[in-house]
Amino acid sequence: SVPYARLALLLKDRNSEEESANLENAEFYARYALKLNPSNSAAWQALGAVQAREGQWAEALVTIEQALVLEPANAQAWEVRGAILENTNRLADALAAYGHQVELLLTDTNQVTPGGQHALLNRVRVFKQLGRWEEAGQDVCLAFGIPRRETQALPNLIDLSAFYNAGFKGNWHQDQPDNDLSELPVGIQALAGTQF
């Protein structure tokens, strides 16, 4: 039943002109996987994700909660739950779901994986909707490996942390190995007598 659940997830995320057929096939395979093994958390997750993509929010929430009952440490199921709650404007609950996803994927705060970065940016999106800019900025900095705002920064230095979309390190354009901005100075800088 696990291969059918994986196939359902692959079909759900497949971008093509036949999206409705892909979702229909994904739902079929997820339900077939559940028929073979009703205790298959991945199948419940796949079905919930398909229902969410189809905008069936109430059904998707019930389905994804079944996946989490079977496997509480399923980070992808927590992400689906967060997306369902975010799309139904239950932002506090969405924030909690994304928080679970972050906790499961960020075991080592010194090394953020692509999955951990994605989880943090999910949570950032909800923090911004709730107007919680400082927390959004902290997660953005962690996601992109950006040093946190200096504590001695004056209040007139606007904190844009919540709006960063990349760090200085890392290849932005995938064309050359060392194509980054890592040589730029960090922290408070004075340019033409003005602090930035």
Salt bridges, closest charged atoms under 4 A:
ASP13 OD1 - LYS12 NZ 2.29
ASP13 OD1 - ARG53 NH1 3.80
GLU19 OE2 - ARG53 NH2 2.56
GLU27 OE2 - ARG31 NE 3.03
GLU65 OE2 - ARG81 NH2 2.86
GLU79 OE2 - HIS118 NE2 2.49
GLU86 OE2 - ARG125 NE 2.81
ASP93 OD2 - ARG90 NH2 3.05
GLU135 OE1 - ARG132 NE 2.66
ASP139 OD2 - ARG123 NE 2.57
